[in-house]
Amino acid sequence: MALIYFYDATELDRQQLTEDLVDTDHHWEYVPEKISVENCNARAEVVSVFVSSTVTREMIAAMPKLKLIACRSTGFDNIDMDACAERNITVVNVPTYGEETVAEYAFMLLLALTRKLPAILETENQQFAPPQLRGHDLAGKTFAAIGAGHIGLHSLQIARGFSMDTLAYDAKPRPELEEEYGFHYADLDTLLANADVISLHAPLLPATHHIINKAAIEKMKPGAILVNTARGELVDTGALLEALDNGHLGGAVLDVVEGETLLHYHEETALLRSDILPEDTLRHSVEISVLKKMPNVIISPHNAFNTVEAIGRINHTTAQNIIDFWYNKTPNEVRKK
């Protein structure tokens, strides 16, 4: 029997996880807040966190009985993997749960931008469509996915449904997928130069940090649109701001941004605490504030995953990961790359 703590737990999490664990002899507790040194339980053998929590070395040290960290996400860059390795703590993730969910959301944001939905909703007189509400078709444009995993492949399928040409860049291309999904692989420079819409679906790794930087943006087509539903740190926000401001890029739709936890606060909050916050946090606060005011930018608060069905898949896999661990099975174990 294990003592399990679920952090960042919503009412839906409670319902779904309980259904999967009720027939086990484990004991579990739900904590609605993020994990912190203050709310760590020294007796915990398993902790489960969402991406909104960061598990630090200090927290791991505060839980001497900890054996397993079950991420309720695909990404695990919020876990101190070095500290886990030193303590022989196993880390597991949810490899796939929302390929359709996130891809659908990416296109929802893209359509909202290209058809001027925010401006339309703010127009008082709905009886006419003035020129400033005039949008653009997707048909005939080129859609490119950086990262052709589960989500990237579904986004490419959706793009074909809109009669778009499709390209993909992936560090580990699988040529057999080109015919199955009807797209073509391209090197990164070729993709940047030819895409009208670039959608990010890559994991955050040292090699992908700021994969969209000033140099990459300069290679992009004038008027191109950037979509990011993956990780905020894939994009150099300062370079993106510059390209949006000078008109080189046509727009951006961002479900994730660098320093995205600041989205939950008023823009002024970070500046008021400038004496204690790191310099990069202050910079991201200003960048987010500017982005939110741009007419050709839509920002949402890391919500692409958020459907009842996708959360159900996350929680079911998480519960099974925990159950499997006690039978010496860890099919979804992850390690530092």
Backbone torsions as a table, in degrees:
resi	resn	phi	psi	omega
1	MET	NA	135.6	-178.8
2	ALA	-116.5	150.4	172.7
3	LEU	-96.6	117.3	-171.9
4	ILE	-116.2	136.2	174.8
5	TYR	-120.1	122.9	176.5
6	PHE	-102.2	115.2	178.3
7	TYR	-97.2	164.3	-177.1
8	ASP	57.4	31.8	-171.0
9	ALA	-85.8	122.9	175.3
10	THR	-92.2	174.4	178.1
11	GLU	-63.4	-37.1	177.2
12	LEU	-65.9	-40.4	175.4
13	ASP	-57.6	-46.8	-179.5
14	ARG	-56.5	-46.9	-177.3
15	GLN	-63.8	-49.8	-173.9
16	GLN	-71.5	-42.5	-180.0
17	LEU	-67.0	-39.3	179.0
18	THR	-62.0	-41.1	179.0
19	GLU	-59.3	-36.7	-178.1
20	ASP	-82.6	-22.4	-176.0
21	LEU	-104.9	-8.2	-170.0
22	VAL	-60.4	-28.4	-177.9
23	ASP	-92.8	8.0	176.7
24	THR	-98.0	171.2	177.3
25	ASP	-99.1	14.0	177.4
26	HIS	-74.0	158.5	172.6
27	HIS	-115.9	133.7	-177.5
28	TRP	-136.1	152.4	177.8
29	GLU	-129.5	147.7	178.6
30	TYR	-110.4	133.9	178.0
31	VAL	-124.0	117.5	-177.7
32	PRO	-69.9	-22.8	-177.3
33	GLU	-84.1	165.6	171.3
34	LYS	-63.9	157.4	176.1
35	ILE	-70.1	144.6	178.1
36	SER	-150.5	167.5	176.9
37	VAL	-60.3	-35.0	-176.8
38	GLU	-69.8	-34.5	-176.8
39	ASN	-104.1	9.5	172.1
40	CYS	-68.8	139.7	174.9
41	ASN	-103.2	123.8	-176.1
42	ALA	-62.8	-19.1	-179.4
43	ARG	-91.2	-4.5	-176.0
44	ALA	-64.1	133.1	175.0
45	GLU	-102.3	-24.7	178.1
46	VAL	-135.6	135.1	168.4
47	VAL	-125.0	145.0	177.6
48	SER	-126.9	130.6	-175.9
49	VAL	-133.9	155.2	171.9
50	PHE	-93.8	174.4	-176.1
51	VAL	-66.8	-15.5	178.8
52	SER	-73.6	-13.5	176.8
53	SER	-100.5	145.8	172.6
54	THR	-116.5	124.6	179.4
55	VAL	-98.4	110.0	-174.2
56	THR	-96.6	168.7	176.0
57	ARG	-57.8	-39.7	-179.5
58	GLU	-64.0	-40.8	177.9
59	MET	-65.8	-42.4	179.2
60	ILE	-61.1	-40.5	178.3
61	ALA	-64.4	-28.0	-179.7
62	ALA	-77.4	-6.0	-179.5
63	MET	-124.3	79.6	-173.3
64	PRO	-65.5	-18.8	-179.7
65	LYS	-95.8	2.0	-174.1
66	LEU	-64.2	129.2	179.3
67	LYS	-117.7	-27.5	-171.5
68	LEU	-144.1	135.5	169.2
69	ILE	-115.2	118.9	-178.8
70	ALA	-105.6	103.8	179.5
71	CYS	-75.9	130.0	174.1
72	ARG	-91.9	57.3	-175.9
73	SER	-169.7	167.0	172.8
74	THR	-81.2	-45.0	179.0
75	GLY	-71.4	150.2	178.8
76	PHE	-137.5	22.1	178.5
77	ASP	-72.4	-4.4	175.8
78	ASN	-89.3	6.2	-179.8
79	ILE	-113.0	136.3	174.5
80	ASP	-76.2	92.6	-174.3
81	MET	-69.9	-29.6	177.4
82	ASP	-64.3	-45.0	178.9
83	ALA	-63.5	-37.3	177.9
84	CYS	-65.2	-43.1	-179.7
85	ALA	-63.2	-39.3	179.6
86	GLU	-64.0	-32.3	-179.4
87	ARG	-97.1	2.0	-177.2
88	ASN	59.0	38.6	177.4
89	ILE	-90.8	128.5	179.5
90	THR	-80.2	139.0	175.5
91	VAL	-120.4	128.9	178.4
92	VAL	-123.9	156.1	-179.5
93	ASN	-132.4	-174.1	175.0
94	VAL	-112.2	98.5	-170.8
95	PRO	-60.4	-36.9	179.8
96	THR	-151.2	138.6	-178.7
97	TYR	-155.0	-21.7	-169.8
98	GLY	-142.8	38.1	-178.4
99	GLU	-59.9	-44.3	176.3
100	GLU	-70.9	-41.1	-174.5
101	THR	-59.0	-52.3	-176.7
102	VAL	-71.8	-39.5	179.1
103	ALA	-63.0	-41.6	177.5
104	GLU	-61.2	-41.8	-178.2
105	TYR	-66.0	-39.6	178.7
106	ALA	-58.2	-41.9	179.7
107	PHE	-75.1	-29.5	174.1
108	MET	-60.8	-45.9	177.9
109	LEU	-64.5	-42.7	-179.0
110	LEU	-61.5	-45.2	179.4
111	LEU	-65.2	-39.0	178.6
112	ALA	-60.3	-37.2	-180.0
113	LEU	-74.8	-49.0	-173.7
114	THR	-70.5	-22.3	178.6
115	ARG	-107.6	15.8	171.3
116	LYS	58.0	37.7	-175.4
117	LEU	-59.8	-44.2	179.2
118	PRO	-57.9	-41.5	179.4
119	ALA	-68.1	-38.5	178.5
120	ILE	-61.1	-43.8	-177.8
121	LEU	-68.1	-22.7	179.6
122	GLU	-91.0	-7.6	-178.4
123	THR	-75.2	123.8	-177.3
124	GLU	-69.7	-43.4	-178.3
125	ASN	-93.5	105.7	-176.6
126	GLN	-89.0	8.5	-174.8
127	GLN	-86.1	-9.0	-179.7
128	PHE	-146.6	162.3	-178.9
129	ALA	-117.6	95.8	-179.6
130	PRO	-68.2	163.7	-177.8
131	PRO	-56.1	-32.2	-177.2
132	GLN	-69.5	-9.0	177.0
133	LEU	-101.0	6.7	-177.0
134	ARG	-77.2	127.3	-177.0
135	GLY	-106.0	-156.1	-177.9
136	HIS	-134.2	146.4	172.8
137	ASP	-73.6	153.5	170.0
138	LEU	-92.3	-31.9	-178.7
139	ALA	-55.7	132.5	178.9
140	GLY	89.2	-12.9	177.7
141	LYS	-83.8	169.3	178.9
142	THR	-106.7	122.7	177.8
143	PHE	-104.0	132.5	-178.3
144	ALA	-129.1	134.1	177.1
145	ALA	-107.3	125.9	170.2
146	ILE	-95.3	104.9	-170.9
147	GLY	106.3	108.2	-177.3
148	ALA	-113.9	50.0	172.2
149	GLY	-86.9	-152.5	-175.2
150	HIS	-58.0	-49.9	-176.6
151	ILE	-70.5	-43.3	179.6
152	GLY	-58.6	-41.9	179.9
153	LEU	-64.9	-39.2	178.3
154	HIS	-68.1	-36.0	177.6
155	SER	-65.6	-36.5	177.6
156	LEU	-66.0	-38.0	176.5
157	GLN	-62.5	-44.7	179.7
158	ILE	-62.6	-41.6	179.8
159	ALA	-59.1	-40.1	178.4
160	ARG	-64.2	-33.0	176.7
161	GLY	-64.7	-23.2	175.6
162	PHE	-93.7	13.5	179.3
163	SER	61.1	39.0	176.6
164	MET	-98.9	149.6	168.3
165	ASP	-74.9	150.0	-172.5
166	THR	-132.4	135.1	175.8
167	LEU	-128.3	158.2	176.2
168	ALA	-147.4	145.7	171.3
169	TYR	-121.5	133.3	177.3
170	ASP	-147.8	142.4	-178.7
171	ALA	-65.4	-25.6	179.0
172	LYS	-128.2	76.4	-176.8
173	PRO	-65.1	147.3	175.2
174	ARG	-121.8	95.4	-172.8
175	PRO	-54.9	-28.7	-178.5
176	GLU	-64.6	-19.3	-179.6
177	LEU	-77.9	-20.6	-176.6
178	GLU	-59.9	-46.6	-179.7
179	GLU	-71.8	-39.7	-177.5
180	GLU	-63.0	-40.5	-175.2
181	TYR	-105.9	-4.8	173.9
182	GLY	72.1	36.6	176.6
183	PHE	-127.1	175.1	177.1
184	HIS	-125.5	136.6	171.8
185	TYR	-73.5	148.6	175.4
186	ALA	-144.1	154.0	171.9
187	ASP	-69.5	163.1	-171.1
188	LEU	-61.2	-42.9	-178.4
189	ASP	-63.5	-41.2	178.5
190	THR	-64.5	-41.8	178.8
191	LEU	-61.8	-47.6	-178.9
192	LEU	-59.7	-37.8	-174.8
193	ALA	-76.5	-21.0	-171.6
194	ASN	-113.0	-11.8	-173.7
195	ALA	-86.1	137.0	170.5
196	ASP	-85.4	-30.4	176.5
197	VAL	-131.2	127.7	176.6
198	ILE	-116.4	121.2	-177.1
199	SER	-115.2	127.6	-175.1
200	LEU	-92.2	125.7	179.0
201	HIS	-138.6	31.3	-177.7
202	ALA	-98.3	152.4	173.6
203	PRO	-73.3	160.7	175.9
204	LEU	-87.2	111.6	178.2
205	LEU	-133.3	165.7	175.7
206	PRO	-52.9	-35.4	-178.1
207	ALA	-75.5	-19.9	-177.6
208	THR	-106.2	-4.9	177.4
209	HIS	-60.2	124.5	-177.5
210	HIS	55.1	40.2	175.6
211	ILE	-62.5	-27.3	170.3
212	ILE	-101.5	94.9	-179.0
213	ASN	-120.5	-171.6	-176.4
214	LYS	-58.6	-44.4	-178.4
215	ALA	-65.1	-41.2	179.8
216	ALA	-65.6	-42.8	-178.9
217	ILE	-63.9	-36.3	179.3
218	GLU	-64.4	-23.3	178.3
219	LYS	-85.2	-12.2	-177.6
220	MET	-75.5	152.7	178.3
221	LYS	-61.2	140.5	172.0
222	PRO	-57.7	133.5	179.9
223	GLY	86.6	-0.1	-179.7
224	ALA	-65.2	155.8	179.8
225	ILE	-113.9	136.2	178.1
226	LEU	-105.3	132.6	176.8
227	VAL	-119.2	128.4	177.8
228	ASN	-132.9	108.0	172.5
229	THR	-117.7	18.4	-174.9
230	ALA	-102.2	-86.1	179.1
231	ARG	-139.7	137.5	-177.9
232	GLY	-61.1	-33.4	-175.0
233	GLU	-74.5	-2.8	173.1
234	LEU	-70.5	-17.8	-174.2
235	VAL	-118.5	131.8	170.2
236	ASP	-76.2	102.2	-171.9
237	THR	-62.2	-37.4	178.9
238	GLY	-61.5	-43.2	178.7
239	ALA	-66.8	-37.9	177.3
240	LEU	-62.6	-46.0	178.9
241	LEU	-57.3	-45.0	-179.0
242	GLU	-61.0	-43.4	-177.8
243	ALA	-70.2	-32.5	176.3
244	LEU	-72.1	-38.8	-177.2
245	ASP	-70.0	-38.0	-178.2
246	ASN	-88.2	0.3	174.4
247	GLY	87.3	0.8	179.1
248	HIS	-63.4	-42.4	175.7
249	LEU	-97.2	145.7	-178.9
250	GLY	-81.9	-22.3	-180.0
251	GLY	170.7	174.7	178.3
252	ALA	-149.0	141.3	171.7
253	VAL	-123.3	122.8	-168.1
254	LEU	-129.7	114.8	171.8
255	ASP	-90.9	-13.5	178.8
256	VAL	-137.0	143.8	176.7
257	VAL	-143.9	159.5	173.1
258	GLU	-60.8	134.2	-179.4
259	GLY	70.0	32.5	-171.6
260	GLU	-64.9	-18.7	175.8
261	THR	-60.8	-22.3	178.5
262	LEU	-69.9	-15.6	178.6
263	LEU	-63.6	-20.5	-178.1
264	HIS	-84.5	-0.1	-178.4
265	TYR	-122.1	162.7	171.9
266	HIS	-66.0	150.8	-176.7
267	GLU	-55.9	-31.3	-174.7
268	GLU	-78.9	-14.6	-172.0
269	THR	-58.7	-49.3	-177.5
270	ALA	-63.4	-39.2	-178.7
271	LEU	-66.0	-35.0	178.9
272	LEU	-67.7	-21.7	180.0
273	ARG	-108.9	28.2	-173.9
274	SER	-63.1	-18.0	-178.9
275	ASP	-74.6	-18.5	-176.0
276	ILE	-121.2	-10.4	-176.9
277	LEU	-91.9	146.1	178.4
278	PRO	-62.6	156.9	-177.1
279	GLU	-60.4	-40.5	-178.3
280	ASP	-67.7	-30.8	176.7
281	THR	-65.2	-42.9	177.5
282	LEU	-62.9	-40.8	179.7
283	ARG	-63.9	-45.3	179.6
284	HIS	-63.4	-34.4	178.5
285	SER	-61.2	-44.6	179.0
286	VAL	-66.7	-43.5	-179.8
287	GLU	-59.8	-45.3	179.7
288	ILE	-63.0	-41.5	179.3
289	SER	-59.4	-42.9	180.0
290	VAL	-68.8	-44.3	-179.6
291	LEU	-58.0	-41.8	-176.8
292	LYS	-64.8	-20.8	-178.9
293	LYS	-94.7	-6.5	-177.0
294	MET	-79.7	133.6	-178.3
295	PRO	-70.4	-19.2	-179.1
296	ASN	-104.6	25.7	178.6
297	VAL	-132.2	136.0	170.8
298	ILE	-121.7	127.2	178.1
299	ILE	-119.3	133.6	171.9
300	SER	-125.7	158.1	-168.2
301	PRO	-88.9	66.4	178.4
302	HIS	50.1	61.0	-171.3
303	ASN	-116.7	0.7	-172.6
304	ALA	-61.4	-31.6	-177.8
305	PHE	-76.9	-12.6	-157.4
306	ASN	-86.1	75.4	167.9
307	THR	-126.5	157.3	178.7
308	VAL	-57.5	-41.0	-176.0
309	GLU	-68.6	-44.6	-178.5
310	ALA	-66.5	-41.9	178.1
311	ILE	-63.5	-36.4	176.1
312	GLY	-60.9	-41.0	178.0
313	ARG	-67.3	-39.4	176.9
314	ILE	-60.0	-49.4	-175.2
315	ASN	-70.0	-36.0	178.2
316	HIS	-64.7	-45.7	179.2
317	THR	-64.8	-39.2	179.3
318	THR	-61.9	-46.8	179.0
319	ALA	-61.5	-41.7	179.8
320	GLN	-67.5	-36.6	176.1
321	ASN	-58.0	-42.5	-178.7
322	ILE	-69.1	-44.5	178.8
323	ILE	-61.2	-45.9	-178.5
324	ASP	-60.8	-37.9	-176.3
325	PHE	-56.2	-37.2	-177.5
326	TRP	-77.7	-6.1	172.3
327	TYR	-110.7	20.8	176.4
328	ASN	61.2	35.9	175.6
329	LYS	-122.4	127.0	-179.6
330	THR	-136.9	65.3	-177.1
331	PRO	-64.5	-21.5	-177.6
332	ASN	-110.7	27.8	177.2
333	GLU	-68.2	141.7	177.5
334	VAL	-122.9	153.3	178.5
335	ARG	-135.5	159.8	178.9
336	LYS	-62.4	134.8	-178.7
337	LYS	-96.6	NA	NA
